[in-house]
Amino acid sequence: MLTQVATTNEWLTEAYDYEPPRRGQLCTGVILKRDPNGITVDLGLKRDGFVPQSDIERLDEETVGELRPGQEIMTRMVKPGLDDSHILSVSQAQQEKDWKKAQALVENDEICQGEVVGYNQGGVLVGFGQLQAFVPASHLVIRKKHSLSSENRKSTLKQYVGQELPLKTIEVNRDKNRLIMSERLAEQDLREENLDRLLNELVEGEVHRGTVRHLAKFGAFVDLGGADGLVHNSELAWRKIRHPSEIVEVGDEIDVYIQSLDHDRKRISLSLKRLHPDPWLYLQDRLNVDDTVTGTVTKLTNFGAFVKLEEGLEGLLHISELADHKVENPGDVVKVGQVVEVRIIKIETQERKVGLTLVQAHYGDEEPSVTPTPKQEEVLYSEDASSLAAQLKAVGERVAQREAEDAPAEEPEAPAEEPEAPAEEPEAPAEQTAAPADEDKAVGDAGETSDETSDETSERDGEAKDPAGA
């Protein structure tokens, strides 16, 4: 009788202490059975719990395969049941575990791996257990410049789907359902670790294989296996370059020379040109001043053109050496890519300069004579003129035309000269012949011939060509 009373009291006490399940509460239970509609779970409460098939479909294949009768699982109370089973969720329970895992990553400053499962205008989505983390586009390691422009932004982000990325968690906010990660920060941390390793593994003077990862104005960054080394512009080629894109492009696989290792500053200096012989060494054995060589125009400037003579060796074709006349724009004479024959006029090995000329290559030491284009008012005479008289007649007409143009300026002096005009008429043809001879070299010979003619010929010509008539 006493034992029965004690059992009844324990039952009443347990009933009084019973707390109904709350929404969102995590519950551990044992799977009783599984059917196409879902899973029945024994929670140790008055009523069993039920996990719908729609919730099971959200789980990964590995988790679904572990859901067997007798298996203990963690669930979350979605809807407490009053007269029916409690509605449970396995996926939400796993999300709770994933939130805690993400928080631990932040606290421990650890890096995880995640697969990209989708993308939107702002970035990509990464699966993190039953959660989805967001990686903004600004935190992605974009390999190609301008690939996030408005024209190709979506196509670039789409290429990330299916890729496995190293990620660092930068924000966990369960209330706002925000989980933000960064590939860029994760890669920075990984590269710092790999840089320490490479500084101890690499040896100065060795040749190492790498991939061009990034181009800057001052050089190219080459991935040597998890960490970058720098090939400065001055070490990309023996010739002077303005931008590394003249030599390499992002994604190129190249061999580089390990030039120096700085353990204190954690820097790896590389060289590309030292894999090739210096073209300036023993240059005098190959080229000399006054040699005529063939080269290709590589660049035009306002002061001339650069001509590639051989690999790594360029010479300057100054603008004054492009032609025997003044040139305003080098592009009017030569074009980039044009093959030209030039002559070497200067070699400065110490300063690594070669001076070239295009004029002397074509005409030698003596510049070609150029016949000036006659002005419109000049009169030219052919060497095969039929007679001296025809030439003198043309000269007389020209002089008369000029006197007519100057007539207004000489009007005040005309009366004083009128009395002497008849006395000077016989000599007028000789004066008219001499005057054009000073102005025009073409009739110089004609003037000399006229002086040597007889007085009889001069009088005849004078009568034929009267100044007054002209």
PyMOL commands that set and color helices and strands:
alter all, ss='L'
color gray80, all
select helices_A, chain A and resi 2-17+53-56+61-65+90-108+137-139+153-158+183-201+233-235+244-246+273-275+283-285+319-321+330-332+359-363+388-417+421-439+441-452+455-464
alter helices_A, ss='H'
color red, helices_A
select strands_A, chain A and resi 26-35+38-42+49-52+72-79+86-89+111-119+123-128+131-136+164-173+178-182+207-216+219-223+228-232+253-262+267-271+292-301+304-310+313-318+339-348+353-357
alter strands_A, ss='S'
color yellow, strands_A
deselect
rebuild
show_as cartoon
